[in-house]
Amino acid sequence: MKKLTTQIIIALLLLPFVWHTVMAVQVPSGDSTSNNLQVENALQIQEKSQDIINSIPPNNKFPAANSTTSESIFLPLVLKNTTSGTIFGSVTFNGTPIENISLQLRFFDGTNWSTLTTTNTTANGSFIFRHIPGLASGQKYYVLYQNPSVTIEEDKLFAWNTRALTAYNSDQHIEIGNFDIANIVITSPNTDTSVALPSTFLWVTRPATPNDSYAFNMYKPVDINPLFITNPPLGYVNSFTLESLPAGFNTNTTYFWEVYTYSADGGYGISNKIFKITFLNTGKSIDNPTEVFNDKLLPQNEDLNSFRRPSP
């Protein structure tokens, strides 16, 4: 008697990873006692598809012995992402969880920064990025909140950057930060003001985050050079007195000033507004300046020049 050979060709493709295999299963048919499936040269499958089960005739009864037909059964492509890792956290506004805040997962590939993926906060302020690939040496992740560029929401920060992850495996679940996006209101000297040194700069502390540590920041427009920022941060204070012009700064030149806030876990936020300032004098000479730092205050996840808001 002739026997029917039914070939079931199963293609398993796991994306986005490069693993591809084809498995051929031979099912012999014949008399009524030949009901056991014989699998030759088959690869073991860790997860069985219900489609495979459904393709087998009831009670394993294959066509009669006098059948001369053969058939090929093509099963649907199986897609499986084995990257199970997550990066998560939460966002508040003045201490209250806030919904529908857009966040970016920023990725540094060793040379350039890009947005890997985005998500929004839920009703309880939480966010999660799922199926995140692991990091290679020299790569980084961090989460960025950026105030909408079209319509600035003045009650919120210009931006918040979480701490940076420099090591991460694709099966890890890491809390990257819980942060508040209420704005730091800068008040005095007001924009387009000329002042004589020493001069005191004022802002309003954020009451819902008493562990904030603030930093006064001043720089030249366009090229952000020179740049002055208080280092270390000043603590939970609402003012900073500039005694004299830092190195590289000049009188009768327009500069911008703003305020940063730093969290204990390494995240930081930037005030929504920037004010213009001009100095009438160089101020008094001090022997041991303690607040001068002519560089970006670490941790700095990426060059923020590309995120600067338009000139006031």
Backbone bond lengths (Angstrom), bond angles and torsions (degrees), N, CA, C in turn:
res aa  C-N    CA-C-N  psi(-1)  N-CA   C-N-CA  omega(-1)  CA-C   N-CA-C  phi
1 M - - - 1.463 - - 1.526 108.92 -
2 K 1.321 110.72 143.69 1.456 114.78 177.35 1.526 109.34 -78.46
3 K 1.284 114.07 147.38 1.468 119.27 179.49 1.529 110.13 -112.60
4 L 1.312 114.27 142.79 1.460 120.23 176.78 1.526 109.27 -87.21
5 T 1.300 116.23 133.37 1.470 120.55 173.08 1.518 108.37 -111.92
6 T 1.296 115.33 115.56 1.471 120.61 178.81 1.520 109.01 -102.92
7 Q 1.307 116.84 122.24 1.465 120.17 179.42 1.524 109.71 -103.67
8 I 1.294 114.44 125.54 1.463 121.00 175.47 1.521 107.55 -106.58
9 I 1.292 116.56 113.46 1.466 120.36 -177.65 1.521 108.40 -103.46
10 I 1.290 114.13 119.33 1.461 120.50 -175.01 1.525 108.55 -114.73
11 A 1.307 117.89 121.09 1.464 121.53 176.61 1.514 109.01 -104.84
12 L 1.283 115.16 120.74 1.462 120.15 178.07 1.518 108.03 -109.83
13 L 1.294 115.50 120.79 1.466 119.85 179.30 1.519 108.70 -126.79
14 L 1.307 116.31 115.92 1.457 120.47 -179.80 1.518 107.68 -99.26
15 L 1.329 116.58 115.12 1.462 122.30 179.52 1.517 107.98 -109.82
16 P 1.361 118.97 148.16 1.448 126.28 5.38 1.518 114.00 -90.75
17 F 1.324 118.77 22.29 1.440 120.83 -175.38 1.524 110.63 -94.00
18 V 1.320 115.15 154.00 1.453 119.55 -176.50 1.520 108.54 -90.13
19 W 1.343 115.55 85.07 1.466 121.02 174.72 1.502 106.80 -143.87
20 H 1.288 117.53 117.82 1.457 121.55 -173.45 1.517 107.96 -140.88
21 T 1.338 116.82 127.54 1.452 119.50 177.51 1.513 109.59 -144.75
22 V 1.294 116.97 151.48 1.458 122.40 177.33 1.516 108.19 -119.82
23 M 1.325 116.84 132.13 1.453 120.91 -178.09 1.519 108.83 -117.21
24 A 1.305 117.12 128.41 1.467 121.74 176.77 1.526 108.91 -106.28
25 V 1.340 116.36 125.27 1.460 122.51 178.79 1.517 107.93 -115.25
26 Q 1.328 118.34 122.86 1.463 122.52 179.01 1.520 109.40 -101.16
27 V 1.342 114.73 126.05 1.457 120.67 -179.57 1.522 107.77 -115.52
28 P 1.334 118.99 105.27 1.459 120.08 179.99 1.526 110.76 -77.09
29 S 1.335 116.48 149.44 1.459 120.50 176.38 1.528 108.79 -123.81
30 G 1.290 117.06 158.68 1.461 119.55 -178.73 1.494 110.36 179.18
31 D 1.335 116.43 -130.36 1.453 118.35 -178.23 1.523 109.81 -74.83
32 S 1.339 115.06 176.24 1.461 120.26 -172.22 1.513 112.84 -67.90
33 T 1.310 118.76 -13.83 1.458 120.31 -178.93 1.516 111.85 -89.20
34 S 1.353 116.82 -8.10 1.470 119.40 -179.32 1.519 108.69 -89.91
35 N 1.300 115.43 78.52 1.465 119.92 -174.65 1.522 113.01 -112.71
36 N 1.315 118.32 -2.80 1.465 120.84 -178.10 1.523 110.04 -93.26
37 L 1.306 116.12 136.33 1.463 121.31 177.55 1.521 109.07 -77.92
38 Q 1.331 116.14 131.19 1.455 120.82 176.64 1.519 107.42 -111.92
39 V 1.302 116.49 119.36 1.460 121.95 -176.63 1.522 109.14 -107.83
40 E 1.323 116.94 123.74 1.448 122.18 -178.19 1.519 109.77 -115.30
41 N 1.327 115.57 136.58 1.467 122.55 175.43 1.538 111.21 52.68
42 A 1.300 116.62 41.95 1.462 120.49 -177.41 1.527 109.78 -100.51
43 L 1.326 115.18 145.74 1.459 120.59 173.58 1.515 109.34 -88.58
44 Q 1.313 116.19 143.14 1.454 119.97 179.64 1.519 109.93 -71.05
45 I 1.326 116.78 133.59 1.454 122.27 177.90 1.513 108.42 -105.08
46 Q 1.347 115.34 128.60 1.453 118.88 -176.59 1.527 112.16 -74.39
47 E 1.314 116.58 -34.43 1.455 119.48 179.82 1.520 108.30 -123.45
48 K 1.351 117.93 121.11 1.459 121.85 -178.42 1.516 110.25 -84.40
49 S 1.300 115.46 133.65 1.458 120.77 179.48 1.523 109.72 -82.30
50 Q 1.337 115.41 139.55 1.459 119.42 176.43 1.516 110.69 -64.39
51 D 1.332 116.25 -25.25 1.464 119.11 177.49 1.521 111.84 -62.59
52 I 1.334 117.81 -35.63 1.461 121.20 179.33 1.528 110.03 -65.06
53 I 1.335 114.56 -42.24 1.465 119.15 -179.51 1.523 110.24 -63.73
54 N 1.329 115.77 -42.72 1.462 119.55 -177.37 1.525 113.07 -67.78
55 S 1.337 117.48 -19.36 1.463 120.11 -177.44 1.525 112.80 -81.69
56 I 1.332 117.95 -12.01 1.460 121.40 -179.25 1.525 109.46 -86.43
57 P 1.337 119.30 129.68 1.473 121.07 -179.06 1.524 111.88 -59.53
58 P 1.341 117.03 152.53 1.483 120.32 179.24 1.524 111.41 -53.81
59 N 1.300 116.94 137.81 1.467 124.35 177.57 1.530 112.38 58.37
60 N 1.358 115.96 22.27 1.474 120.19 179.10 1.527 112.63 57.38
61 K 1.356 119.56 26.64 1.465 122.86 179.60 1.533 109.37 -85.35
62 F 1.308 115.91 106.10 1.453 121.01 -178.75 1.528 109.88 -91.71
63 P 1.328 119.57 170.67 1.469 121.75 -176.34 1.521 113.09 -53.81
64 A 1.328 114.24 154.73 1.470 120.73 -177.95 1.517 111.01 -61.81
65 A 1.337 115.31 163.30 1.455 121.40 -173.57 1.516 112.36 -64.25
66 N 1.349 117.37 -28.01 1.465 118.96 -176.73 1.527 112.44 -84.87
67 S 1.332 116.58 6.16 1.462 119.15 179.79 1.516 109.90 -73.72
68 T 1.309 115.94 137.58 1.474 121.00 179.47 1.516 111.69 -113.53
69 T 1.316 116.87 7.93 1.458 119.92 -178.07 1.517 110.51 -90.56
70 S 1.307 116.25 156.18 1.466 121.99 171.04 1.517 107.32 -134.68
71 E 1.270 115.19 151.70 1.456 118.82 -178.22 1.509 110.19 -139.17
72 S 1.343 114.66 152.77 1.462 122.01 174.03 1.510 108.42 -115.13
73 I 1.309 115.93 128.77 1.455 121.69 179.56 1.517 108.08 -106.85
74 F 1.312 117.43 119.01 1.455 121.93 179.39 1.521 109.17 -104.11
75 L 1.311 114.99 116.41 1.453 120.13 -178.67 1.523 110.33 -87.30
76 P 1.349 116.74 155.55 1.465 119.59 -179.93 1.529 111.46 -61.27
77 L 1.334 115.47 153.04 1.456 121.43 176.96 1.522 109.29 -64.17
78 V 1.305 116.22 133.92 1.458 121.07 179.40 1.515 108.32 -99.25
79 L 1.327 117.25 118.99 1.455 122.10 178.79 1.517 108.69 -108.23
80 K 1.303 114.85 130.19 1.461 118.34 -179.27 1.508 109.54 -145.06
81 N 1.334 117.11 126.29 1.456 122.53 175.73 1.522 107.83 -102.08
82 T 1.315 116.21 112.29 1.461 120.15 -175.51 1.522 112.10 -88.98
83 T 1.359 117.87 2.46 1.455 120.44 176.29 1.514 108.52 -78.38
84 S 1.314 116.86 108.94 1.466 120.63 -172.65 1.520 112.55 -103.86
85 G 1.332 117.94 -2.80 1.450 120.67 -173.55 1.514 114.03 -69.24
86 T 1.335 115.72 152.63 1.459 122.16 178.75 1.529 110.21 -135.50
87 I 1.324 114.60 152.13 1.463 123.34 172.45 1.522 106.03 -125.32
88 F 1.317 117.70 125.80 1.460 119.48 -170.42 1.522 111.53 -142.73
89 G 1.330 115.27 170.43 1.455 122.11 178.82 1.509 109.72 177.39
90 S 1.339 116.73 -159.16 1.461 120.32 179.42 1.516 110.35 -151.59
91 V 1.339 114.82 157.96 1.461 121.96 -177.40 1.523 108.97 -128.99
92 T 1.329 115.88 136.95 1.458 121.75 174.35 1.522 109.46 -125.18
93 F 1.320 114.37 163.41 1.468 122.06 174.04 1.512 107.49 -130.65
94 N 1.336 116.14 112.49 1.469 121.46 -173.04 1.524 111.26 54.33
95 G 1.327 115.78 37.74 1.455 121.47 175.59 1.511 115.89 87.42
96 T 1.349 117.95 -4.36 1.467 121.96 -178.34 1.515 109.91 -108.96
97 P 1.341 118.10 132.37 1.474 119.55 178.08 1.525 111.24 -53.45
98 I 1.316 116.46 140.58 1.456 120.96 -176.35 1.527 110.08 -125.94
99 E 1.322 115.09 137.23 1.462 122.43 -174.74 1.520 111.27 -98.15
100 N 1.339 114.52 153.66 1.467 122.66 169.67 1.525 113.04 63.90
101 I 1.327 116.58 35.27 1.466 121.41 172.85 1.524 108.29 -91.36
102 S 1.317 116.20 124.34 1.465 121.09 -178.22 1.520 110.73 -77.64
103 L 1.326 115.82 132.67 1.465 122.19 -178.87 1.520 109.49 -130.29
104 Q 1.320 115.93 147.95 1.455 121.86 177.72 1.530 109.65 -114.63
105 L 1.320 116.68 138.48 1.459 120.76 169.25 1.526 106.39 -94.05
106 R 1.324 116.01 106.87 1.456 121.20 -177.44 1.526 109.48 -87.45
107 F 1.328 115.50 140.98 1.461 122.31 -174.64 1.521 109.68 -128.67
108 F 1.327 115.66 129.45 1.464 122.37 175.29 1.523 107.97 -107.86
109 D 1.337 116.53 118.85 1.464 120.71 -174.93 1.522 113.32 -89.64
110 G 1.329 116.35 7.18 1.456 121.40 -176.17 1.506 112.04 108.32
111 T 1.347 115.88 -17.78 1.463 121.53 179.17 1.521 111.81 -131.77
112 N 1.332 116.43 -47.51 1.463 121.25 -173.89 1.519 111.67 -127.49
113 W 1.342 114.73 154.46 1.454 121.99 173.72 1.521 109.85 -96.14
114 S 1.337 116.37 146.56 1.457 122.37 175.39 1.524 108.15 -154.46
115 T 1.329 115.79 166.04 1.469 120.85 175.89 1.523 108.56 -92.24
116 L 1.333 116.59 115.32 1.458 120.65 -179.35 1.525 111.20 -73.61
117 T 1.337 116.07 -44.69 1.457 120.80 179.86 1.525 108.46 -162.96
118 T 1.326 116.33 169.37 1.461 121.56 179.53 1.517 109.88 -130.40
119 T 1.323 115.46 161.43 1.460 121.19 174.59 1.515 109.08 -156.24
120 N 1.333 117.53 168.75 1.465 123.14 176.10 1.519 109.66 -118.63
121 T 1.315 115.94 152.68 1.457 119.87 176.36 1.525 110.47 -72.17
122 T 1.325 115.64 152.98 1.462 122.08 178.70 1.523 110.06 -89.47
123 A 1.336 116.25 -175.09 1.457 121.07 -177.64 1.527 112.42 -61.43
124 N 1.317 117.97 -28.91 1.472 120.72 179.16 1.528 112.14 -95.13
125 G 1.333 116.89 13.22 1.460 121.05 176.01 1.509 115.43 83.14
126 S 1.326 117.53 -1.91 1.463 119.69 -176.46 1.523 110.70 -82.01
127 F 1.326 115.19 156.99 1.459 121.13 174.15 1.515 108.74 -141.17
128 I 1.322 115.42 155.70 1.460 120.12 178.37 1.525 109.10 -151.87
129 F 1.325 115.15 135.01 1.457 122.22 171.73 1.526 106.69 -106.65
130 R 1.343 117.25 122.86 1.456 122.12 -173.74 1.529 111.20 -105.56
131 H 1.338 115.04 157.18 1.464 123.26 175.18 1.533 111.23 55.45
132 I 1.314 115.66 51.26 1.464 121.00 -176.31 1.528 109.80 -93.08
133 P 1.330 117.82 124.47 1.467 121.03 179.87 1.529 111.94 -63.55
134 G 1.313 115.87 154.81 1.451 121.16 178.10 1.520 111.86 -70.31
135 L 1.334 115.02 163.94 1.457 121.57 179.69 1.524 110.93 -98.16
136 A 1.315 115.77 139.58 1.459 121.55 171.10 1.525 108.42 -90.74
137 S 1.305 116.72 172.32 1.458 121.42 179.80 1.526 110.34 -58.67
138 G 1.338 116.50 132.72 1.452 121.44 178.35 1.512 114.53 87.27
139 Q 1.343 118.07 -2.79 1.459 121.21 -179.53 1.534 110.43 -98.60
140 K 1.345 116.20 161.54 1.458 120.92 -176.68 1.527 110.61 -146.17
141 Y 1.338 114.44 155.82 1.456 123.38 166.94 1.521 108.57 -127.34
142 Y 1.335 116.52 147.42 1.456 121.15 161.71 1.519 107.77 -154.28
143 V 1.334 117.23 164.53 1.455 122.00 179.71 1.521 108.93 -104.53
144 L 1.331 115.75 132.41 1.459 122.53 -177.68 1.523 110.81 -116.34
145 Y 1.334 115.57 125.97 1.463 121.12 163.46 1.510 106.76 -101.12
146 Q 1.329 116.59 130.02 1.457 120.84 177.43 1.520 109.29 -130.08
147 N 1.329 115.86 126.16 1.455 120.76 178.08 1.520 109.16 -57.36
148 P 1.332 118.36 135.59 1.464 120.19 -177.81 1.524 111.98 -51.92
149 S 1.334 116.60 132.20 1.458 120.90 -173.24 1.523 112.80 -78.20
150 V 1.329 117.38 -23.43 1.463 120.23 -177.68 1.526 110.37 -78.27
151 T 1.315 116.07 -51.65 1.468 121.22 178.75 1.523 108.06 -124.44
152 I 1.340 115.78 99.04 1.460 120.16 -178.34 1.525 110.13 -66.11
153 E 1.325 116.69 129.65 1.457 121.93 174.99 1.523 107.65 -90.19
154 E 1.323 115.93 104.31 1.454 120.90 -168.37 1.525 113.79 -69.49
155 D 1.324 117.97 -15.95 1.462 119.31 178.96 1.532 112.12 -86.87
156 K 1.328 116.51 0.87 1.469 120.90 -178.98 1.526 110.66 -119.66
157 L 1.335 115.37 158.44 1.458 121.27 178.21 1.530 111.41 -59.04
158 F 1.313 115.46 157.03 1.457 119.05 170.95 1.522 109.82 -65.86
159 A 1.321 117.34 -40.89 1.467 120.96 -179.92 1.519 109.55 -161.70
160 W 1.345 114.44 154.90 1.471 121.39 168.05 1.515 107.93 -132.50
161 N 1.324 115.74 132.30 1.460 122.76 175.40 1.519 108.49 -115.16
162 T 1.333 117.24 124.78 1.462 119.25 174.90 1.529 109.51 -73.82
163 R 1.303 115.19 174.31 1.462 119.57 172.05 1.521 108.72 -59.53
164 A 1.323 116.02 157.85 1.460 120.63 179.46 1.527 110.36 -94.63
165 L 1.330 116.30 139.17 1.459 121.84 171.34 1.522 108.28 -93.48
166 T 1.309 116.85 125.08 1.464 120.93 177.62 1.525 111.79 -108.78
167 A 1.314 116.77 -7.34 1.467 122.08 175.78 1.520 108.15 -141.16
168 Y 1.328 115.93 129.24 1.461 120.14 -177.13 1.522 109.03 -163.34
169 N 1.348 116.17 129.09 1.460 121.87 176.33 1.525 109.84 -100.74
170 S 1.327 116.24 152.04 1.461 120.76 -173.01 1.529 114.00 -67.39
171 D 1.331 118.44 -9.58 1.461 120.36 177.75 1.530 112.13 -108.48
172 Q 1.328 117.49 9.31 1.455 120.66 -179.31 1.525 111.31 -85.73
173 H 1.346 115.19 158.20 1.454 122.55 174.98 1.530 106.59 -126.96
174 I 1.323 116.89 107.42 1.463 121.16 -169.44 1.528 110.80 -121.70
175 E 1.333 114.83 129.20 1.460 120.70 171.98 1.525 107.96 -83.99
176 I 1.319 116.36 114.11 1.460 120.51 -172.69 1.518 113.03 -91.27
177 G 1.339 117.32 -18.38 1.451 118.27 177.95 1.513 113.00 160.13
178 N 1.341 114.75 147.63 1.460 122.93 172.47 1.528 106.25 -119.75
179 F 1.329 117.14 121.62 1.466 118.54 -170.24 1.525 111.40 -142.14
180 D 1.335 114.06 161.01 1.456 122.26 -178.91 1.520 108.83 -112.63
181 I 1.342 116.99 136.74 1.462 120.50 -174.99 1.529 113.06 -107.21
182 A 1.352 117.51 14.67 1.457 119.46 174.57 1.519 109.45 -61.68
183 N 1.313 116.78 142.38 1.455 121.79 -174.38 1.534 112.51 -70.82
184 I 1.329 115.14 156.23 1.467 122.59 165.70 1.523 106.10 -97.28
185 V 1.304 117.10 112.39 1.467 120.80 -178.10 1.530 108.61 -84.64
186 I 1.337 116.53 114.99 1.463 120.04 175.70 1.525 108.07 -90.50
187 T 1.345 116.26 140.77 1.470 119.12 -168.43 1.527 114.36 -122.71
188 S 1.331 118.36 -42.95 1.464 119.14 -170.65 1.535 110.60 -152.00
189 P 1.348 115.55 142.11 1.460 131.03 -3.24 1.524 111.12 -66.17
190 N 1.312 116.22 144.92 1.451 121.00 -178.60 1.522 109.86 -68.55
191 T 1.329 116.18 168.72 1.456 119.82 -177.69 1.520 111.21 -65.67
192 D 1.334 115.65 152.89 1.469 123.32 -178.95 1.523 111.81 60.69
193 T 1.338 115.17 43.10 1.459 120.87 179.76 1.518 110.06 -115.05
194 S 1.341 115.77 143.56 1.468 122.00 171.94 1.522 107.97 -106.59
195 V 1.329 117.21 130.99 1.459 120.99 -175.31 1.519 110.21 -129.40
196 A 1.328 114.59 155.54 1.460 121.70 172.32 1.521 108.10 -102.11
197 L 1.310 115.93 140.90 1.467 120.94 -179.41 1.524 110.05 -91.64
198 P 1.351 117.05 146.07 1.471 126.68 3.03 1.531 111.76 -72.39
199 S 1.362 114.12 151.77 1.460 121.21 -179.82 1.521 108.98 -141.93
200 T 1.315 115.95 142.48 1.467 121.63 -178.30 1.521 110.04 -103.14
201 F 1.338 115.97 130.39 1.456 123.34 179.08 1.532 107.95 -103.24
202 L 1.344 116.12 134.83 1.457 121.59 -172.49 1.522 111.50 -122.88
203 W 1.319 115.50 149.01 1.464 123.06 173.77 1.523 108.79 -150.46
204 V 1.330 117.34 172.59 1.458 122.38 -179.29 1.526 108.29 -104.54
205 T 1.327 116.56 123.32 1.465 120.02 178.36 1.527 110.14 -69.23
206 R 1.313 115.78 156.26 1.472 121.57 -178.99 1.535 108.18 -90.45
207 P 1.328 118.68 112.37 1.472 120.65 -172.71 1.520 114.68 -66.60
208 A 1.329 118.39 -26.21 1.468 120.26 -176.69 1.525 112.77 -79.57
209 T 1.336 116.71 -10.46 1.478 119.76 -177.16 1.534 109.58 -130.70
210 P 1.324 117.37 72.12 1.471 121.22 -175.66 1.525 114.07 -69.08
211 N 1.326 116.97 -7.97 1.471 119.32 176.13 1.520 112.73 -89.66
212 D 1.349 116.43 3.01 1.463 119.51 175.25 1.525 110.86 -58.40
213 S 1.324 115.14 148.96 1.464 120.99 169.94 1.522 106.88 -128.85
214 Y 1.341 116.36 122.10 1.452 121.61 -169.63 1.529 112.02 -95.69
215 A 1.332 113.69 155.50 1.461 120.59 177.01 1.524 109.28 -138.36
216 F 1.324 116.66 133.56 1.464 122.37 175.20 1.523 108.29 -84.91
217 N 1.348 115.74 134.29 1.457 121.57 -175.07 1.527 109.11 -130.10
218 M 1.333 117.00 133.57 1.462 121.74 179.76 1.524 108.53 -141.52
219 Y 1.344 116.62 140.03 1.455 119.20 -177.29 1.520 110.22 -157.52
220 K 1.308 115.38 164.20 1.454 121.82 176.58 1.527 109.22 -83.11
221 P 1.340 117.97 136.05 1.467 119.95 179.67 1.524 112.26 -59.70
222 V 1.312 114.48 162.26 1.462 126.03 174.08 1.528 111.63 76.57
223 D 1.335 117.65 -68.40 1.464 118.53 -174.03 1.529 113.41 -100.12
224 I 1.327 116.91 -0.12 1.482 121.97 177.34 1.534 110.73 56.07
225 N 1.302 117.08 33.52 1.460 121.65 -178.24 1.529 108.93 -144.11
226 P 1.349 118.76 119.05 1.466 126.05 9.39 1.533 111.98 -79.47
227 L 1.312 114.16 165.65 1.458 122.23 178.25 1.522 108.69 -129.62
228 F 1.323 115.76 132.44 1.459 121.64 177.44 1.514 108.48 -125.55
229 I 1.325 117.07 133.01 1.464 121.19 175.45 1.521 108.64 -147.19
230 T 1.325 116.08 138.84 1.461 119.70 -177.59 1.526 110.20 -68.67
231 N 1.304 114.65 130.32 1.458 121.06 -177.77 1.527 109.23 -143.52
232 P 1.357 117.60 120.86 1.467 126.78 5.30 1.525 111.37 -74.59
233 P 1.339 116.66 171.34 1.464 118.80 176.06 1.527 111.38 -56.09
234 L 1.324 115.65 160.28 1.463 121.66 -168.29 1.524 114.10 -85.85
235 G 1.335 117.94 -12.11 1.450 121.06 -173.64 1.520 110.35 95.43
236 Y 1.331 115.64 -167.91 1.469 120.98 -177.05 1.526 108.49 -85.33
237 V 1.337 114.65 77.55 1.464 122.18 -176.91 1.523 108.66 -128.45
238 N 1.333 115.99 166.27 1.457 120.26 -177.67 1.530 112.93 -118.96
239 S 1.350 117.06 18.30 1.461 118.20 -178.16 1.519 111.38 -159.14
240 F 1.321 114.06 161.17 1.460 122.05 173.12 1.525 107.72 -149.23
241 T 1.330 116.56 132.55 1.456 121.49 179.07 1.521 109.72 -103.46
242 L 1.309 115.11 119.01 1.463 121.71 177.70 1.523 107.82 -91.20
243 E 1.324 115.44 115.63 1.460 120.76 -175.68 1.524 112.20 -82.81
244 S 1.330 116.72 -37.60 1.469 120.45 -177.08 1.521 109.38 -151.85
245 L 1.326 116.55 162.22 1.452 120.65 -179.77 1.522 110.65 -67.81
246 P 1.315 117.79 131.01 1.470 120.13 175.44 1.533 110.55 -66.47
247 A 1.303 115.20 164.15 1.461 120.82 178.74 1.520 110.20 -57.85
248 G 1.341 115.84 135.46 1.451 121.06 178.35 1.520 114.18 92.95
249 F 1.341 117.70 -13.19 1.463 121.70 178.93 1.532 109.70 -95.76
250 N 1.333 115.74 149.31 1.464 121.21 -175.56 1.516 111.07 -130.42
251 T 1.321 115.92 160.30 1.461 120.65 174.15 1.526 110.06 -73.81
252 N 1.332 114.98 161.05 1.464 122.63 176.49 1.531 112.73 54.00
253 T 1.303 115.88 33.69 1.470 122.77 177.35 1.522 107.74 -127.52
254 T 1.323 116.94 136.90 1.464 120.49 -178.36 1.518 111.07 -81.00
255 Y 1.333 115.36 129.69 1.457 122.40 175.47 1.533 108.45 -126.51
256 F 1.323 115.43 164.56 1.457 122.04 173.92 1.525 108.62 -107.55
257 W 1.353 115.97 144.87 1.459 118.53 171.36 1.528 109.87 -130.33
258 E 1.323 115.60 149.90 1.459 123.97 -178.19 1.524 107.88 -154.08
259 V 1.319 117.15 -179.94 1.463 121.63 -178.99 1.524 109.44 -132.05
260 Y 1.326 115.62 135.22 1.460 123.18 172.83 1.523 108.70 -100.75
261 T 1.332 116.30 155.73 1.457 120.77 167.53 1.521 109.20 -130.66
262 Y 1.332 115.67 138.96 1.467 121.80 -176.35 1.521 109.84 -116.98
263 S 1.348 115.26 138.50 1.459 120.81 175.19 1.522 109.36 -96.61
264 A 1.324 115.42 163.77 1.459 119.98 -176.16 1.526 112.58 -65.63
265 D 1.341 117.87 -24.21 1.463 119.96 -176.98 1.532 113.16 -89.97
266 G 1.341 117.36 4.88 1.462 119.70 176.49 1.512 115.19 102.24
267 G 1.334 118.26 -2.76 1.458 120.12 175.15 1.516 110.55 -79.88
268 Y 1.321 116.91 162.45 1.463 119.94 177.34 1.517 111.06 -152.53
269 G 1.352 115.03 152.35 1.450 121.95 178.44 1.513 110.37 -125.22
270 I 1.350 115.50 163.00 1.454 122.11 -175.94 1.519 109.04 -127.23
271 S 1.336 116.30 135.26 1.460 120.77 -179.64 1.515 111.14 -56.26
272 N 1.328 114.88 149.39 1.453 120.46 -176.48 1.522 112.12 -64.91
273 K 1.326 116.19 -42.68 1.460 120.26 -175.28 1.521 112.14 -103.76
274 I 1.327 113.51 157.09 1.461 121.78 169.82 1.519 107.56 -124.32
275 F 1.337 116.74 141.18 1.458 121.96 -179.91 1.526 109.72 -112.48
276 K 1.359 114.38 144.73 1.462 120.00 174.98 1.531 109.54 -82.94
277 I 1.339 115.53 142.79 1.453 120.68 179.99 1.529 109.67 -143.40
278 T 1.334 115.90 142.93 1.467 122.29 175.14 1.526 108.04 -130.29
279 F 1.314 117.20 140.80 1.465 121.68 -177.11 1.533 110.43 -106.23
280 L 1.343 114.55 136.35 1.457 120.98 -177.86 1.517 112.44 -89.51
281 N 1.328 116.99 -19.32 1.459 121.15 -179.16 1.515 109.69 -148.65
282 T 1.318 116.70 172.53 1.469 120.40 -178.15 1.516 112.51 -89.11
283 G 1.354 117.07 -11.35 1.445 119.39 179.53 1.511 112.23 84.64
284 K 1.309 115.79 -177.46 1.456 120.22 -176.94 1.522 110.96 -83.45
285 S 1.293 115.90 152.90 1.459 121.32 178.68 1.516 109.88 -81.09
286 I 1.332 116.49 135.87 1.464 120.83 176.77 1.520 109.29 -123.95
287 D 1.325 115.89 138.68 1.461 120.81 -174.15 1.515 113.52 -71.99
288 N 1.326 116.54 -40.14 1.461 120.85 -176.07 1.532 110.59 -129.21
289 P 1.314 117.55 78.82 1.473 118.66 179.64 1.521 111.00 -61.57
290 T 1.323 116.06 135.26 1.465 119.92 -176.25 1.518 112.74 -110.78
291 E 1.317 116.91 -11.46 1.460 118.81 -172.68 1.522 113.07 -114.05
292 V 1.314 118.25 15.25 1.455 120.44 -176.33 1.520 110.50 -95.57
293 F 1.301 115.60 127.54 1.459 120.30 176.32 1.516 107.38 -148.38
294 N 1.307 117.35 100.07 1.465 121.49 -172.80 1.528 110.82 -89.00
295 D 1.302 115.14 56.79 1.454 121.49 178.99 1.523 106.75 -164.82
296 K 1.328 116.44 173.38 1.467 118.64 178.13 1.524 109.77 -75.09
297 L 1.319 114.47 137.33 1.460 120.59 -179.44 1.518 110.08 -73.01
298 L 1.299 116.75 125.32 1.451 120.74 178.21 1.528 109.69 -76.15
299 P 1.357 120.51 151.96 1.459 124.25 0.80 1.526 111.71 -80.79
300 Q 1.292 116.36 135.73 1.451 122.13 178.55 1.516 107.37 -122.36
301 N 1.304 117.50 108.63 1.454 120.50 -171.75 1.517 112.98 -68.97
302 E 1.321 116.76 -41.04 1.450 120.09 178.09 1.512 109.23 -154.86
303 D 1.304 116.09 165.52 1.447 120.91 -179.90 1.524 109.47 -63.15
304 L 1.314 117.06 118.13 1.455 120.69 -175.68 1.521 113.12 -82.96
305 N 1.323 118.44 0.40 1.462 119.74 -179.41 1.521 111.15 -55.07
306 S 1.347 116.74 -38.77 1.459 120.26 -177.72 1.525 111.97 -69.69
307 F 1.352 117.28 -14.35 1.451 120.55 -179.21 1.528 112.71 -103.76
308 R 1.326 117.48 1.14 1.461 119.61 -177.45 1.526 111.20 -59.56
309 R 1.336 115.90 139.85 1.442 117.97 175.24 1.526 110.08 -77.83
310 P 1.313 117.14 165.32 1.466 120.44 179.17 1.531 111.30 -60.28
311 S 1.306 115.83 155.33 1.473 120.70 179.41 1.525 110.08 -59.90
312 P 1.329 117.16 140.78 1.476 119.74 -178.67 1.525 111.30 -71.46
